[in-house]
């Protein structure tokens, strides 16, 4: 392993360590973060199971997938608009 590769690996290890420290501190000090994490732990597997059932079982599941897709699109548009506003000011 070259010196440059070791330096890159050390940076990655340090960045991971700092990120984990930040997550730990946030979990310890922010109630809203803990609530969202708990909900994610419960709802993510449920969402995976519901997605696995497909659109054939219920007519509303196609609509729900379209609504989710629209929410993602609006989020992406929001990112672009905010980025543009930051760059212009």
C-alpha positions as CSV (number, residue, x, y, z in Angstrom):
1,X,0.0,0.0,0.0
2,X,1.4,3.4,-1.0
3,X,1.7,6.4,1.3
4,X,-1.1,8.1,-0.6
5,X,-3.4,5.1,-0.3
6,X,-2.7,4.9,3.5
7,X,-3.4,8.7,3.8
8,X,-6.7,8.2,1.9
9,X,-7.6,5.2,4.1
10,X,-6.8,7.2,7.3
11,X,-9.0,10.1,6.1
12,X,-11.9,7.7,5.5
13,X,-11.4,6.1,8.9
14,X,-11.3,9.5,10.6
15,X,-14.3,10.8,8.7
16,X,-16.3,7.7,9.7
17,X,-15.2,8.0,13.3
18,X,-16.3,11.7,13.4
19,X,-19.6,10.9,11.8
20,X,-20.3,8.2,14.3
21,X,-19.5,10.5,17.1
22,X,-21.9,13.0,15.7
23,X,-24.7,10.4,15.5
24,X,-24.0,9.4,19.0
25,X,-24.2,12.9,20.3
26,X,-27.3,13.7,18.3
27,X,-29.0,10.5,19.6
28,X,-28.1,11.4,23.2
29,X,-29.2,15.1,23.0
30,X,-32.0,15.3,20.5
31,X,-35.4,13.8,21.3
32,X,-36.8,14.4,17.8
33,X,-33.9,12.5,16.3
34,X,-34.5,9.5,18.5
35,X,-38.2,9.5,17.7
36,X,-37.5,9.5,14.0
37,X,-34.9,6.8,14.3
38,X,-37.4,4.6,16.3
39,X,-40.1,5.2,13.7
40,X,-37.6,4.3,10.9
41,X,-36.7,1.1,12.6
42,X,-40.4,0.1,12.7
43,X,-41.7,1.6,9.5
44,X,-38.8,0.7,7.1
45,X,-39.4,-3.0,7.3
46,X,-43.2,-2.4,7.0
47,X,-42.6,-0.4,3.9
48,X,-40.4,-3.1,2.4
49,X,-43.1,-5.7,3.1
50,X,-45.8,-3.5,1.6
51,X,-43.7,-2.8,-1.5
52,X,-43.2,-6.5,-1.9
53,X,-46.9,-7.2,-2.1
54,X,-47.1,-5.2,-5.3
55,X,-49.9,-3.2,-7.0
56,X,-52.0,-6.2,-7.9
57,X,-53.4,-6.7,-4.4
58,X,-55.0,-3.3,-3.9
59,X,-56.0,-0.5,-6.2
60,X,-54.7,2.2,-3.9
61,X,-51.1,0.9,-3.8
62,X,-50.5,2.2,-7.3
63,X,-51.7,5.6,-6.2
64,X,-49.5,5.4,-3.1
65,X,-46.4,4.7,-5.2
66,X,-47.2,7.6,-7.5
67,X,-47.7,9.9,-4.5
68,X,-44.3,8.8,-3.1
69,X,-42.7,9.4,-6.5
70,X,-44.2,12.9,-6.6
71,X,-42.9,13.6,-3.1
72,X,-39.4,12.6,-4.1
73,X,-39.6,14.8,-7.2
74,X,-40.7,17.8,-5.1
75,X,-37.8,17.2,-2.8
76,X,-35.4,17.2,-5.7
77,X,-36.9,20.4,-7.1
78,X,-36.6,21.9,-3.7
79,X,-32.9,21.0,-3.6
80,X,-32.3,22.6,-7.0
81,X,-34.2,25.8,-6.1
82,X,-32.4,26.2,-2.8
83,X,-29.0,25.5,-4.3
84,X,-29.7,28.1,-7.0
85,X,-30.8,30.7,-4.4
86,X,-27.6,30.1,-2.4
87,X,-25.4,30.4,-5.4
88,X,-27.1,33.6,-6.6
89,X,-26.8,35.4,-3.2
